Amino acid sequence: MPTARPPLATAEALLADGTTMQLRPLGPDDHRAVLDLHAAGMSEESRRMRFFGLSRNAPQQAADRLCGPPRTGLLALGAWAGEELIGEADCELLDEPPETAELALSVADHWHRRGVATLLLEHLVHAGRAAGLRFFEADTLGGNHAVHQVFADLGLPVERRYAQGEVRVRVPLDEGDERYRSAVDERGRRADVASLAALLRPASVAVVGASRRSGSVGRTVLGKIRRGGFAGAVWAVNPHAREIDGRPAYPSVRALPGVPDLAVLAVPAGAVPAVAEECGAAGVRALVVLTSGLGAQEAGGLMRACRRHSMRVVGPNSLGMAQTDPAVRLDAEFGGAFPRPGTAGVAVQSGGVGIALLSRLAWLGIGVSSFVSLGDKYDVSGNDLLQWWEADGRTDLALLHLESFGNPRAFARTARRVTRNIPVLTVDAGRSTAGRRGAASHTAAAATPTVTREALFRQAGITATRSIDELVEAAALLHAQPLPGPRGAVAVMSNAGGIGILAADACAEAGLELPELPAELGKLLPPGASVRNPVDTTAAAGATELTFFLRALEREEAVDAILVCLVPTALGATSAQDPVRALLEGPARRRVPIAAVLLDQQVPVRYRTCADGGVLPAYSDTLAAARALGHARDRARRLAEAPSAPAGAPDCDRRTARSLIDGHLTAHPDGGWLDPLSTADLLEAYGLPLTTSVWARDEHMASVAAGGLRLLGHEQKVALKAYWPGQVHKSVLGAVRTGLGTEAEVRSAYREFTERFGAELAGAVVQPMAAPGVELLAGVVQDRVFGPLVVVGAGGTAADVLADRSARLAPLSERDLTTMIAELRSAPLLLGNGGAPAVDLAALRSVLARLSCLADDFAELAEAELNPVILRPDGALCVDARVRLERRPSFDPYLRRLRRPAAAEGE
């Protein structure tokens, strides 16, 4: 294939039933396996469908073709279950230039209808796209219903031509991306949920390493499982004990009277790989590894056993897991208490955070559907659990604490879908306020961990909080109350003016509005009360008056939420005057959400039970209540928005860009900054508006270039910009001269560069002076974990000083383009502040969309910055740009595959 990157790679992925399959390129060593697949693994009817006849030589010819010496035009991928080849997919070039490849599929009969062919085809589509292919074609028999169903379900458009019982199938690879990704998502979701059933709904459990010593981890977990009322069989495995707590113990997993679905491992680190292999060989389908301190060798052995035997694994270094479904009731963790049954799914990486979070939820009264301590997260991740909770029929709230992300873009895509149905909240752990010191561009300096994670959570629709307390405060409101209107208009009502003012300030800090209220509402309150919002009912208002006033507020169309702040007074000593009674005698859920602030409350948040049995969240602090309402408002806004289409960037020349990037990296294997001419060519391929630039290697060429620009009708004055490889920040280094109007000025400026920079100077760029306008920065930087981050902000030499920026992860949506621009503090300048004309926002949107597509298409684009981009009413023009390339493998974040932990790869 005409590409410098290997188009096929080894990966593990899940079949439809949750079985793990390995995918890897076929080679000469696989000849015997390929022959056995087509001969012994397929019936005569299957071979007839595959080879259009029953030739005895067909299996041999297939093996010779697929496993012969490597050749340029062939991609061949095998699917393995353990040591058995269970399927293969291959494609071979049909034409030159290479746009179309002939496709073939084979699957062993006893593996039919488990998604083998579809998974092979997905990975071959990825490889074909990476190699520049545009079409797959295949000849099939009209009666081969199975393969036609595979093509129909793939998610890509399929063209068919019928002729004499045969069907020519043509699959365009570069069309229908969103439909295809959605189909892949759904297949992945079903496979993921199937693979997690043994973990989260096991029928039997073994605790391996259960000790007779009281207080040990294994003994504690075994005792909690038994005391928790687990519905299935529970076995203890300990080679040094015949019984534990009066019940039998077994020397090994092989010696158990049955095969457990789930094994909990509490053994020394060095024993983990052997125990995992024993579990897999016995038929165990899931592991929870409590053991910590695994080295690379142990990690690698654990993961090889899990992949070979189709076991999902939680941990290592896990606190354990719990499932409160009454049909299961499994408490396999060594925290303080059995999680209260309920409907909140909880996943944490830190065991300590898990214990704290479960304790707060239990005290508040929010029960848990399932709890998983992910630990070092070798396999099962937050993404897996979101998909489980989406499908389990019990979970209506998801709480996450994640310290790392294996595949952030896949996580964001899953979360965007899940958050349409259930709130997903997280603690934003690992924030950093430090910029990237020494970064070679303003864009890279802006791409701090904080900015990147905030972009991920915002685009995924996740409610991100800054502490466990804030997480619980927001969860309390979202779990018990309806969402407010998307405006976030709050009526603040208090029985003391001072606390009402504090609440109003807290609402303003949370971005909430306080609308004006009708003066007629004052008739419901005692003399001296104020209904200006914040409402001061005065301490004289009794429960009856407050009840009627609350009902009236609830009916106001201008009100999206109500915040009731109450201070205990001596007047409330009788029930008729008790202001809290006004809250609790009404229904818990009303047209709008209600949050209370009770200043005499000793805990940050608790539920107060209402007369109808429902609950109201009561906070001890106005800031906490306002933050919770702000999070609820943000969720309401997201749900009110229709799904946004991907940001379009028509007429991008990907082939030219690919050729340019591959050429540069071939000449510079370590990567680096593109020279000005290559930068201009790359930006032009993606339609990015770089001003006319002429390269000059000496003083005379610079003078000629300036004159030529004038003849072409450009401005009379030009700018001269010195260049040398590895250059950083031209303006700071004094490498820019502007406003040069005569030949003498141009020559003089070039001589200055020569004297100042000496032999380092490679030449200079001559550009016409641009008309004034609003200067912005637009750029992208590739994060090795999160992928490309697109940044827009105030530009020019003051970019870092102003630090007015907005960022999103690519690929951008049309809504991202709108919100990124609106978030800038300098946005009023773009809209025509002070009577000035508005700039061409469509041109700015186009710049951001094209940058997003360029970065999304090419992982090698490590960094790009357009600064400044000058915006005017008649368009956008970039007058300076820098691009850095770096050799990186092509990575499709949406391709179905199981993650490989870094600890296991370092052995």
C-alpha positions, 0 to 999 in steps of 0.5 A: 500500500502506498503509505509510510505507516503500517496499515494493519496492527494487532488488537483485541476486541469484543465479539457480540457475545462478549468473547475476546478476539485477537486481530492481527495481520496474516503472514507466512507463519499462518499458512497452516492456520489459513488452510485449516480455516478454509478446509476443516473450518468451513462446510462444503456449502460455506466454501461454495459461497466463498469460492463460487464452487467446490474446487479442492484446491481453493483452500490451498490457493487461499493460504498461498495467496494470503500467506505468501511473501509480502506484497504491496497491494494486499492487506490480510487480517486474521481473527484468532480465538486463542490459538485458533484462526476463526476468520479472515478478511483481505483486500487487494488493489484493483487499480492504479492509482490505488483507490479500489480494492477487492474484498473477501471474507471467511469465517469458521462455521462454528463462529457464525452469527457472533460478529466475527466478519463485521469486526474484521471488516471494521478493522479492514475499513480503518486500514483501507482508509489509512492507506488512501483507499476509497472503495471496497468491492466484492463478488458474492453469490445472490444466495449468500444471505449472511455476507449480504447481511454483514454489508447491510449492517455495516453502516456504510452505504452499499451499492449492488449490481446483479448479474446471472445470480452474482452480486457485485458489491461496492462499499464507499469508504469515505462516505456516511461517517456519522451513520457508520460511527453510530452503527459501530457504537451500537455494536460496541455497546452490545458487546461491552454490556455482554462482556460485563455480565459476569462481572456485574451480574455473576451467578457465582463468585470465588475469592482467591486468596481468602485468608483465615487471618481476621482483618485481611483483605481476602477474608474481609471481602469473603465475609462481606459477600456472605453477609451481604446476602449474595444469591449465588454460590460463594467459594473460598480458595486457599491452598493452606486452609481446609475451611474458613469461617466454618465453611469449606476452602479449596486448594485451587480454582480447578478444585472448586465444585463449579466454575465461578463467573467472577473471581476476586483475587487477593493474592501476592503480586507475583502470583497474580499471572498464574492465578489469572491463567488458572481462572481463565483455563477453568472458564472464569469470565471476569476478575476483580484484582485487589492486589497492588504493586504489580510490575511490568512482568506481572501486569503483562502476564495478567493481561495475556491471560485475560485476553486469551480466555476472554476475561474482563478485569477490574483493577489491579489495586482495586477496592472491589465492586458491589452490585445492589440489584436484589437479584444479585446483592453482591458486596465484593469490596473492603470498604466500611459498609454495604452500599445502600441499594438505589439507582446511582452508578458509581465508578472511581479510580481511587479507593479512598475517594470511593469510600468517601463518596459511598459514605456521603451518598449513604448519609444523604440517602442516595442509593447505589445501583452498582459500584466499581473501584477501577484501581489501575484500570488495566481493562474495565474503564469509565467508558465501559460502565457508562454503557452498562448503566445506560442499559441496566434498567436501574441507573438514573444517575452516574458519578465518576472519579477518573484520574486518567483516560485511555481513549478520551474521544471514545469516552466523550462520544459515549458520554454524549449519548448517555447524558441525553438520558441520565446525568453524568457527574464527575470530580475534575481530578488532576487540575493544573493552573500552571501553563506549559512553560517554554511552549513554542507557540501561544496555542501550546501554552494555552493547552494546559491539562485544565483546559483540555479536561474542561473541553472534554467534559463540556463537549461530552455533556458531563457535569464537572465539579471541583470536589467530592462535596460539590459532586454530592451537592449537585447530585442531591439536586439532580437526583431529587428535583426536576431540571430548571428552565435553560435560562436559569432564572432563579427566584430567591426567597428568604426570611432575612434580608442579609441571607437573601443578598448573599444568596443573590450574590452566589447565584450571580457567581454561578451564572444564574439570573434573578428576574424581576417579580410582579409587585402583586406578589407582595399582597401575599406577604406581611407588611414590610416585605419586599418582592424585588428578588431577592424576596425578603418575606421578613421573619413575620411571615408564617408557614401559611403565608410562605406556602401560598407565596411559594405556590405563586412563585411556582406559577410565574413563567419568568421563574425557572427555579426557586431558592428558599433561604431560611434563618431560625427565629423565635417566631418559628417556635410554633408550627404555625410560624415555622418557615420550614413547614411551608417547604415540607407540607407541599409536594417535593417535586413541582413545576420548577426545582426547589433548593433550600438553604437552612443556616442552622443545618450542621451538614453541607447537604441533606434531604428533607422529607416532604408530606408526599414522601418525596425529598427536597435538598437542603444546603447549609450554605448559599454558595453550595445551593447556587452551584448545584442550581447552576449545574442543573441549569447547564444540564437543562441547556444541553438537553434543550439543544438538538444534536449538532452536526459535525463542522463542515470543511468542504473542498479539502485536498487530503491527498496533497496534504498527505503527500506533503506531510509524508514527504516532510517526515521522510526527509526529517524523521524526527519531525519539526517545524515546516518551512514557510513555503511548505506551511503555505502549501499545507494551509492552502490544501485545506482552504485556510486563508494565508496571505500572499507570501513570497520567499526570498533568499537574499536582499535582491530577491526580497526587493524584487518580491516587494515590487512584484506584490505592488504590481499585483495590486497589493498594498504599497507597503510590505512586511519582511519576516526573517526565517531560520529552522527551529525559529520561535516567536519571530516578534520577540526575536526582532525578526519582523519588519513592517510598513516597508514602502520603498525598495531601499527600506526592503533592502535595508531591513534584509541587511539588518536581518543578515547582520543580526542573525548571521549564518543562521538566517535561511531567508525571509518571507515578503508579504503585503501589509494587511488592512487593519481589523480584529486580531485573533489567534486560531490554532491546534495542538495534539495531546497524546492522550486527548487528541487535537485541541482547537484553540481560538482567542485574542491574537497578536503579540498580546495573546499570552498577556490577555489570555482570552481563549476558548478551546474544544477537542476536535472534531468540532461540531457546528455548535462548538464553533458558535460557543467557542466564539461566544465565550471569548471576552473579546466577542463584543469586538467581533459583533461590532462594539461601539458602532464599528461594523461586525466582522465576518463570523462565517469566515472565522467559523470556516477557519476553525472548522478547517483547522479541526478537520486538518488536525483530525485527519492527520495525527502527525500535525503536532501543532499549528498556529495562525496568529494573527488572523485578521478579521474584517467585515469582508472576510478573514486573513492570516498573516502569520502561521507555523506548523510542526509535524511529528511522526505518530501512528494513525489512530482511530479513536472510534475503532473497536478494540480493548485498551492496552495498559501502559504497565503491561506494555513495559515488560 
